[in-house]
Amino acid sequence: MRPLGDRAHVSVVYLFYYMALGAFLPFINLHYRRLGVSALEIGFLSALLVPVSAIGSLLWSGIADALGRHRLILVSSMALSIGAVFVLSQVRDFPMIVLWAALQAFVSSPIGPLVDSAAVRVAGRSGSSFGVFRMWGTIGWAIATLVVGTLVEQFSLGWAFYGYMAFMGLTLVVAWAGGAARPQRRGAELWEEMRSVLHHRSFLVFLGSVFFLGMTLGGESNFLSLFLDSIGSSETMIGLAWTVGALSEIPVLWWADRLTKRWGSQGLVKFAFLTFGARWILLSFVSHPGWALSLQALRGVSFGAFLVGGVGYTVEVTPAGLSTVALAIFNLTAFTVSSIAGSLLGGYVFDRFGGAGLFRVLGTAAWIGLLTLVALGERSPSCGHER
């Protein structure tokens, strides 16, 4: 992607990329469920995809930073992901679902870190805010979940796959129009600088606490749609719930700079832990789709604060030129590695105790993460800044 201050380019990439995710992620587990896959099997599948995604993300992000081949890896990942999703839409047996879902997770794993890294660079060089760029991803997600949710209810769950392939194709075209690569870095230099990040005590405590929140996010992302379905929500209502959750992120992302200056990056993360936990506890007592929909507004505020604070703090402690790998580590901890526990635990609890029991467990885990961060996470000098 362009290292210039091309704000429109980054914004459009975010818009289409999250439209692809919004068309696919809220509905894929419903697709598996309709094929007869149990909640426990869904949890197993989600957990299995985590190490696959983790390996792919670190591998490809490290290669991109070391060789400066960010655009080539990005567009290749997008093209392969489209192909894998197409095959996934055709298979029906669980072993084949596992195979192609794993391939899709591996080839798509570097897209998020590469796009975030590009946004951080553009924001730094243009005087803009990462949150404003990421806001366009939220808008894309909101549009896609609402539109695709309606299409799924009117026609079939196949529209989740069609939407992903179409929007990811548009993302690929825009990303391909990007400019020059970043300077090459020697592998030994890259490794030594990353070791300095991973030896940063404050960052390790931060990652440890983020693991608890990531576990709860994994449980929610895999089973929220199933929970909404269990309390009588239609496919349109499910899509609308994800849309409301996304739109409520926008104020936090828009005011990201001011919120960060006022509370600091870790302050925003602590706020996210607190409000995520409260929302999940409240959601555990909900039995009507309307109340669940209203609580989705709190979801966006929490996630927006977590995203801005988490990315901001990661960049603060990252040596210059290493944002892609550092953000890959943050993403792995927050959205992938921790999802192993979240997916497996979520599947077991959902099958045994239902959605109410699941969300009580998730809320408790989020507050444990908050206590960890408050008790152990003190601000310390950063080891570098992304430039």
Summary of the structure (lengths in Angstrom):
residues: 387
radius of gyration: 19.4
end to end distance: 15.4
largest distance: 56.4
contacts: 1502
relative contact order: 0.17
helix: 83%
strand: 0%
